[in-house]
Amino acid sequence: MIRKILSALFISACLPEMAAAQQTPFTEQLYTGTGAYSQSQADLFSGFQQIAALASLKVPAAGVTGLRPYLLSELSRYQIQAAFPVPSGVMGLKADLRGNTGYREQQAGLSYARNLGAKLATGLCFTYNRIRIDGYGQAAIPGVEAGLLLNVTNQLHAGLQVINPVSGKWGIGKKEKLPAVFVFGFGYEASSVFYCSAEIIKEEEQSASVNVSFQYQPVTRLLLRAGMGTGNSVTWAGAGFQLSRCRFDLFVSFHPQLGFTPGTAILFQLKK
Protein backbone atom coordinates (compact mmCIF):
# COMPACT_ATOMS: atom_id res chain seq x y z
CA MET A 1 0.00 0.00 0.00
CA ILE A 2 2.83 2.42 0.89
CA ARG A 3 4.53 1.70 -2.44
CA LYS A 4 1.28 2.40 -4.30
CA ILE A 5 0.80 5.73 -2.51
CA LEU A 6 4.38 6.80 -3.21
CA SER A 7 4.00 5.89 -6.88
CA ALA A 8 0.81 7.93 -7.08
CA LEU A 9 2.53 10.94 -5.50
CA PHE A 10 5.47 10.65 -7.90
CA ILE A 11 3.20 10.47 -10.94
CA SER A 12 1.03 13.33 -9.65
CA ALA A 13 4.13 15.51 -9.39
CA CYS A 14 4.82 14.82 -13.07
CA LEU A 15 1.29 15.63 -14.27
CA PRO A 16 1.95 19.33 -14.95
CA GLU A 17 4.77 18.39 -17.34
CA MET A 18 2.60 15.72 -18.95
CA ALA A 19 -0.20 18.20 -19.44
CA ALA A 20 2.12 20.77 -20.96
CA ALA A 21 3.89 18.44 -23.34
CA GLN A 22 1.15 15.88 -24.21
CA GLN A 23 3.84 13.21 -24.36
CA THR A 24 3.44 10.71 -27.18
CA PRO A 25 2.90 7.31 -25.48
CA PHE A 26 5.43 5.25 -27.46
CA THR A 27 6.50 3.16 -24.46
CA GLU A 28 2.88 2.06 -23.96
CA GLN A 29 2.68 0.87 -27.58
CA LEU A 30 5.82 -1.25 -27.68
CA TYR A 31 3.94 -4.55 -27.62
CA THR A 32 1.06 -3.73 -29.96
CA GLY A 33 3.31 -1.89 -32.43
CA THR A 34 5.94 -4.63 -32.81
CA GLY A 35 5.17 -5.60 -36.41
CA ALA A 36 5.22 -2.06 -37.84
CA TYR A 37 8.34 -2.62 -39.99
CA SER A 38 7.26 -5.82 -41.68
CA GLN A 39 5.22 -6.89 -44.69
CA SER A 40 3.99 -10.16 -43.18
CA GLN A 41 3.81 -9.29 -39.43
CA ALA A 42 2.05 -5.90 -39.54
CA ASP A 43 -1.52 -5.76 -38.20
CA LEU A 44 -4.09 -3.14 -37.23
CA PHE A 45 -2.33 -2.14 -34.00
CA SER A 46 1.14 -1.76 -35.52
CA GLY A 47 -0.40 0.22 -38.37
CA PHE A 48 -1.38 2.95 -35.96
CA GLN A 49 2.17 3.20 -34.57
CA GLN A 50 3.80 3.50 -38.03
CA ILE A 51 0.92 4.94 -40.00
CA ALA A 52 2.29 3.85 -43.39
CA ALA A 53 2.05 0.19 -42.25
CA LEU A 54 -1.74 0.45 -42.48
CA ALA A 55 -1.32 0.15 -46.25
CA SER A 56 -0.51 -3.58 -45.85
CA LEU A 57 -3.91 -4.32 -44.30
CA LYS A 58 -5.88 -6.62 -46.64
CA VAL A 59 -9.16 -7.11 -44.73
CA PRO A 60 -11.26 -4.89 -42.42
CA ALA A 61 -10.17 -5.05 -38.79
CA ALA A 62 -11.10 -3.62 -35.41
CA GLY A 63 -9.36 -3.76 -32.06
CA VAL A 64 -9.47 -2.67 -28.43
CA THR A 65 -6.57 -2.31 -26.00
CA GLY A 66 -6.51 -1.56 -22.29
CA LEU A 67 -3.65 -0.67 -19.94
CA ARG A 68 -3.32 -0.03 -16.21
CA PRO A 69 0.00 1.84 -15.80
CA TYR A 70 1.83 0.87 -12.61
CA LEU A 71 -1.35 -0.90 -11.41
CA LEU A 72 -3.05 2.46 -10.77
CA SER A 73 -6.63 2.65 -12.01
CA GLU A 74 -6.39 6.47 -12.06
CA LEU A 75 -3.95 6.23 -15.00
CA SER A 76 -5.87 3.64 -17.02
CA ARG A 77 -5.73 3.94 -20.79
CA TYR A 78 -8.10 2.56 -23.43
CA GLN A 79 -7.83 2.56 -27.22
CA ILE A 80 -10.30 1.67 -29.95
CA GLN A 81 -9.03 1.29 -33.51
CA ALA A 82 -10.55 0.22 -36.82
CA ALA A 83 -9.43 0.16 -40.45
CA PHE A 84 -10.86 -0.99 -43.75
CA PRO A 85 -9.45 -1.22 -47.29
CA VAL A 86 -10.84 1.14 -49.94
CA PRO A 87 -10.09 1.08 -53.69
CA SER A 88 -7.21 3.55 -53.39
CA GLY A 89 -5.72 2.43 -50.05
CA VAL A 90 -6.74 1.88 -46.41
CA MET A 91 -8.80 4.18 -44.15
CA GLY A 92 -8.47 4.08 -40.36
CA LEU A 93 -10.15 5.49 -37.26
CA LYS A 94 -8.84 5.62 -33.71
CA ALA A 95 -9.90 6.88 -30.28
CA ASP A 96 -7.69 7.10 -27.19
CA LEU A 97 -8.69 7.84 -23.60
CA ARG A 98 -6.32 8.17 -20.63
CA GLY A 99 -6.77 9.21 -17.01
CA ASN A 100 -9.82 9.58 -14.77
CA THR A 101 -12.38 12.21 -13.84
CA GLY A 102 -9.73 14.52 -12.36
CA TYR A 103 -7.20 14.37 -15.19
CA ARG A 104 -8.08 13.15 -18.66
CA GLU A 105 -6.41 13.07 -22.08
CA GLN A 106 -8.39 12.22 -25.20
CA GLN A 107 -7.43 11.81 -28.83
CA ALA A 108 -9.40 10.98 -31.97
CA GLY A 109 -7.79 10.34 -35.35
CA LEU A 110 -8.62 9.76 -39.00
CA SER A 111 -5.97 7.96 -41.08
CA TYR A 112 -5.28 7.09 -44.69
CA ALA A 113 -2.46 4.93 -46.07
CA ARG A 114 -1.62 3.53 -49.49
CA ASN A 115 1.11 1.70 -51.38
CA LEU A 116 3.16 3.65 -53.90
CA GLY A 117 4.36 0.69 -55.92
CA ALA A 118 5.85 -2.52 -54.55
CA LYS A 119 8.62 -0.88 -52.48
CA LEU A 120 7.07 2.19 -50.84
CA ALA A 121 4.04 2.96 -48.68
CA THR A 122 2.90 6.25 -47.18
CA GLY A 123 0.35 7.26 -44.55
CA LEU A 124 -1.23 10.36 -43.03
CA CYS A 125 -3.27 10.81 -39.86
CA PHE A 126 -5.13 13.89 -38.63
CA THR A 127 -5.78 13.97 -34.87
CA TYR A 128 -7.84 15.99 -32.44
CA ASN A 129 -6.22 16.21 -28.98
CA ARG A 130 -7.99 17.30 -25.81
CA ILE A 131 -6.82 17.56 -22.21
CA ARG A 132 -8.82 18.40 -19.10
CA ILE A 133 -7.66 18.96 -15.50
CA ASP A 134 -10.11 19.66 -12.70
CA GLY A 135 -9.55 23.14 -11.34
CA TYR A 136 -7.49 24.22 -14.37
CA GLY A 137 -9.95 23.84 -17.23
CA GLN A 138 -9.45 22.18 -20.60
CA ALA A 139 -7.78 22.74 -23.97
CA ALA A 140 -7.96 21.15 -27.41
CA ILE A 141 -5.76 21.33 -30.49
CA PRO A 142 -5.43 19.46 -33.82
CA GLY A 143 -2.36 17.42 -34.73
CA VAL A 144 -0.95 15.51 -37.68
CA GLU A 145 1.17 12.38 -38.25
CA ALA A 146 2.88 11.33 -41.48
CA GLY A 147 4.87 8.20 -42.26
CA LEU A 148 6.86 6.45 -44.98
CA LEU A 149 7.72 2.76 -45.15
CA LEU A 150 10.35 1.34 -47.54
CA ASN A 151 10.71 -2.35 -48.37
CA VAL A 152 14.47 -2.44 -48.92
CA THR A 153 14.39 -6.19 -49.59
CA ASN A 154 11.87 -8.96 -48.94
CA GLN A 155 13.34 -9.28 -45.44
CA LEU A 156 14.55 -5.77 -44.54
CA HIS A 157 12.18 -2.82 -44.08
CA ALA A 158 12.76 0.76 -42.92
CA GLY A 159 10.42 3.58 -42.00
CA LEU A 160 10.22 7.21 -40.97
CA GLN A 161 7.42 8.91 -39.08
CA VAL A 162 6.91 12.55 -38.14
CA ILE A 163 4.36 13.59 -35.52
CA ASN A 164 3.23 17.19 -35.07
CA PRO A 165 6.14 18.83 -36.91
CA VAL A 166 4.18 22.09 -36.69
CA SER A 167 1.75 22.77 -33.86
CA GLY A 168 -0.43 25.64 -32.80
CA LYS A 169 -0.21 27.06 -29.29
CA TRP A 170 -2.69 26.21 -26.54
CA GLY A 171 -3.22 26.49 -22.79
CA ILE A 172 -3.10 29.53 -20.54
CA GLY A 173 -1.44 32.40 -22.36
CA LYS A 174 -1.05 30.19 -25.47
CA LYS A 175 2.42 29.14 -24.33
CA GLU A 176 2.17 25.38 -24.75
CA LYS A 177 2.35 23.25 -27.91
CA LEU A 178 2.25 19.62 -28.95
CA PRO A 179 5.84 18.31 -29.09
CA ALA A 180 7.33 17.39 -32.45
CA VAL A 181 8.39 13.73 -32.58
CA PHE A 182 10.63 12.07 -35.19
CA VAL A 183 10.89 8.28 -35.44
CA PHE A 184 13.22 6.20 -37.59
CA GLY A 185 12.98 2.43 -37.47
CA PHE A 186 13.76 -0.77 -39.30
CA GLY A 187 12.66 -4.40 -39.12
CA TYR A 188 14.26 -7.64 -40.23
CA GLU A 189 12.31 -10.83 -40.97
CA ALA A 190 14.91 -13.54 -40.39
CA SER A 191 12.35 -16.22 -41.21
CA SER A 192 8.62 -16.72 -41.45
CA VAL A 193 8.46 -17.21 -37.66
CA PHE A 194 11.09 -14.76 -36.31
CA TYR A 195 11.18 -10.98 -36.65
CA CYS A 196 13.10 -8.18 -34.91
CA SER A 197 12.92 -4.39 -35.09
CA ALA A 198 14.48 -1.25 -33.63
CA GLU A 199 13.38 2.38 -33.46
CA ILE A 200 15.17 5.63 -32.69
CA ILE A 201 12.77 8.23 -31.26
CA LYS A 202 13.59 11.92 -30.87
CA GLU A 203 10.99 14.03 -29.15
CA GLU A 204 11.29 17.80 -28.95
CA GLU A 205 13.21 18.91 -25.83
CA GLN A 206 13.86 15.27 -24.87
CA SER A 207 16.88 13.00 -25.29
CA ALA A 208 16.76 10.44 -28.07
CA SER A 209 15.66 6.93 -27.07
CA VAL A 210 15.84 3.47 -28.63
CA ASN A 211 13.22 0.70 -28.64
CA VAL A 212 14.12 -2.88 -29.55
CA SER A 213 11.50 -5.60 -30.17
CA PHE A 214 11.50 -9.32 -30.97
CA GLN A 215 8.70 -11.57 -32.20
CA TYR A 216 8.60 -15.36 -32.41
CA GLN A 217 5.72 -17.53 -33.62
CA PRO A 218 6.45 -21.16 -32.62
CA VAL A 219 3.03 -22.37 -33.82
CA THR A 220 0.29 -20.84 -35.94
CA ARG A 221 -1.96 -19.88 -33.02
CA LEU A 222 0.70 -18.52 -30.64
CA LEU A 223 2.68 -15.28 -30.87
CA LEU A 224 5.49 -14.36 -28.43
CA ARG A 225 6.91 -10.85 -28.15
CA ALA A 226 9.51 -9.13 -25.95
CA GLY A 227 11.66 -6.01 -25.94
CA MET A 228 12.92 -2.96 -24.12
CA GLY A 229 13.00 0.82 -24.38
CA THR A 230 15.82 3.09 -23.19
CA GLY A 231 13.66 6.20 -22.84
CA ASN A 232 12.47 5.23 -19.37
CA SER A 233 14.24 1.87 -18.89
CA VAL A 234 11.13 -0.22 -19.58
CA THR A 235 11.27 -3.93 -20.42
CA TRP A 236 8.21 -5.81 -21.63
CA ALA A 237 6.91 -9.16 -22.84
CA GLY A 238 3.64 -10.68 -23.92
CA ALA A 239 1.81 -13.35 -25.89
CA GLY A 240 -0.99 -13.40 -28.43
CA PHE A 241 -3.42 -16.28 -28.93
CA GLN A 242 -5.11 -16.64 -32.33
CA LEU A 243 -8.64 -18.03 -32.39
CA SER A 244 -10.07 -18.12 -35.90
CA ARG A 245 -10.33 -14.43 -36.90
CA CYS A 246 -9.90 -13.13 -33.34
CA ARG A 247 -6.59 -12.65 -31.49
CA PHE A 248 -6.35 -12.15 -27.73
CA ASP A 249 -3.16 -10.61 -26.29
CA LEU A 250 -1.78 -10.39 -22.76
CA PHE A 251 1.32 -8.30 -22.07
CA VAL A 252 3.14 -6.55 -19.25
CA SER A 253 5.93 -3.98 -18.96
CA PHE A 254 8.20 -3.24 -16.00
CA HIS A 255 9.69 0.06 -14.83
CA PRO A 256 12.50 -0.19 -12.21
CA GLN A 257 10.98 2.46 -9.93
CA LEU A 258 7.24 2.47 -10.70
CA GLY A 259 6.65 -1.24 -11.20
CA PHE A 260 4.40 -3.22 -13.53
CA THR A 261 1.95 -2.14 -16.24
CA PRO A 262 -0.36 -4.95 -17.37
CA GLY A 263 -2.34 -4.75 -20.59
CA THR A 264 -4.73 -6.67 -22.80
CA ALA A 265 -5.78 -6.39 -26.43
CA ILE A 266 -8.40 -7.99 -28.66
CA LEU A 267 -8.08 -7.87 -32.45
CA PHE A 268 -10.87 -8.83 -34.84
CA GLN A 269 -10.13 -9.44 -38.52
CA LEU A 270 -13.17 -9.63 -40.77
CA LYS A 271 -13.65 -11.51 -44.01
CA LYS A 272 -13.22 -9.76 -47.32
N, C-alpha and C positions, 0 to 999 in steps of 0.2 A: 504493500500500500504506500509506504514512504517513497519507494522508487517511482511509483506511478505519479505521486503528487509532485515530486521533483522534476520529472519529465514534463509534466504539464506546465510548471512554472517556467522551465527553460524555453519551451516552445512558445508560451505566451509572451515572453520577453522578445522573441524574434518576430512576432506578428506584425509590428509596425513596418519592419523591413520587408516582410513578405507582401504586405499591402501596397507598399510603395513600388516594389519592383515587379509584382505579378510574376514570380519566378516560373519558368517553364518546367513542368514536372517530368523531366527526362528520367530521373532515377526511379520514378514510380512506374515507368513504362518499359523498363529493361526486359522483363519477361515477355510481355505481350508483343513487343516490337522486335523480337529476335530475328525473324525472317525477312526483315526489310530489304536486305541486300542479296536477294536470291530470286531466281526465276521460278523454282519449284517449291520453295519453302514459304514464300510470302502468303499472307492471308489478310483478312479484313483488319485485324488489329494492327499488324505491322504496317499496313497501308496507310494508317493514320499517323504513324510516327515518321515515315518517309513517304510523303504524300504521292510521289511519283510511282511508288510500288502499287498503288491502287490500280494502275493500268493493267496489271497482270491478272486481276480478278476476272474469272470466266463466268461465274454464276452469281445471282443475287445472294447477299449474306447479311446477317444481322447479329449483333453481339452485345453482351452486357458484362461489365467488370465492376468489381467492388473491392475496396481496400480499407483496412483499418490501421493507419500509420501508428506505430509504436503501441498498439493495442488500446488506443484512446478513441472512444466513439465520437468525441468532439471534433476529431480531425478526419472523419470518414470521408471517402471519396467514391463517387459512382459515375460510370460512363456508359452511355448508350451510343452505339454506332451502327450504321447501315450503309450499304452500297449496292448498286445495281448497274450492270452493263447497259449502255445505250449504243446506238449505231456508230457514233463517233468516238466513244471512249467509255469511261466509267464515272458515274455520279455518286457522291457520298454525302452523308449527313452525320453529324455528331453532336452530342450534348454532354456536358461535364459539370458536375456539382461537387463542391468540396466545402467542408466546414459544418457548422450547426446554426442555430438561430441567432447566436451572438456574432459570429463571424462567418461569412459565406462568400465563396467565389463561384461564379458561373460562367460557362462559355458555351456558345453554340456556333457551329461551323457548317459551311456548304463547300464541298470539294468537287473538283473535276480533274481527271487524269486521262492521258491517252498515250499510246505508243507512237513514236515518230520513226517508223521503220523497225527493223529487227534488233537494232543495237541500242536505241535510245528511247526513254520514256520521260514524260514531264507531267507535273501536277501543280495545281493551284488551289488554295483554300482561303476563303474569306471567313473571318471569325468576328463574333460579337462578344466582348468581355465585360463582365460586370462584377463589382465587388461591393459588399455592404458590411459595415461594422456598427454595431449598436452604440449609440452615443456620438458617432462621428459622421453618420450619413452614408451615402452610396455614390458610386461613380460608374460610368460605362464608357467604353471606347471601342471602335472597330480595330481589327488587326488583319494581317495577311501572312500566309505561308506559301512558299514556292519551292519546288524540288525538281532535281534532275537525277536520272538513274541511267548509268551506262553499263551495258553488258560487254565487258572487255573481251571475255571469252565465254564459252559455255559454262565454265566453272567459276570465273572471277568476275565480280560485279562491284562497281563503285558508284557513289552517289553524293550529291551536295544538296543541302537544304538551307534556306534562309527564312527566318521567322521575324516578322516585324522590323524589317530594315529601316523603315520610316514610320514614326508613330506620332500621333497628335498628343498634346498635353492634357492632363486631367488632374482631378483632386483639388484640394484647397489651394487657391492662388495659381492653379494650372502649372504646377512645378514638377509633377510626376509624369512619367511616360512608360509605355511598355518597353522592356529591354529588347534590344536586337540580339538575335541568337544565330550563330553560324555553325553548321554541322557538316563534317566531312566523314564519310564512312566507306567501308568496303566489306564484302563478304566472299568467302571461298567455300565452294561445295566440293569437298574432298571426295565424296561418293554420294550415292543416292540416299544414304542413311546418316551421314555426318556432315555438319555445316558449322562454320565459325565466322564471326564478324567482329569488327572493331570500329569505334566511332571516336572522333575528336570533336569536342563541343566547346565553343567559345561564346560565352554570354557576355554582354556589355557590362563592364566594370567588375567582372569576375575572372578568376584565373581559368585557364583552359583545363578541361578534364578529359579523361579517356574511359570509355566503356568497352568491355570485352565480353562476348557472349559465345556459348557453345550449344549445339543442339545435336541430339542423337536419337534415332528412331529404331530401337532394336527389333520391334515388330510393328505391323501395320497399324494397330490400334493404340500404341503407346508412344508418347513423345516425351523426352527428357531434356531439360534445359538448365543451364547454370551460367554464372558469370559474376562480374564485379564492376564497380564504378569507382574511379579515384576522386570524383568531385566531393563526395562526403563519406568515402571509405565504406561503401555498402557492398556486401556480397549477397547473392541470391540464388535460389534454385527452385525448380518446380517440375510438375509433370502434367501432361495432357492426355486425356482418355477419349478416344474416338468411338462414338456409338452411331453407326449409320451416318446421317448427315449432321449430327450434333457432336460437338467436342466440349468436354468439361475439363477445366484446368484448375489446379491448386498450386499456389506458389507462395513463397515467403522470402523476405529480405531481412538482413541483420545489420544494424548500425552499432558500432562499438559502445557508444554512450547511451543511445536512446532505446536500443533493443530491437524487438521483432516487429515486422509489418506483414501480416498475413493478407492474402488476397485470393479471390476466386474469379473465374471468367467462364462464360457460356457462349459458344459460337454456333450459330445455325447457318448452314449452307443449303440453299434451296435448289430445286431442279431447274434446268433451263426451260 
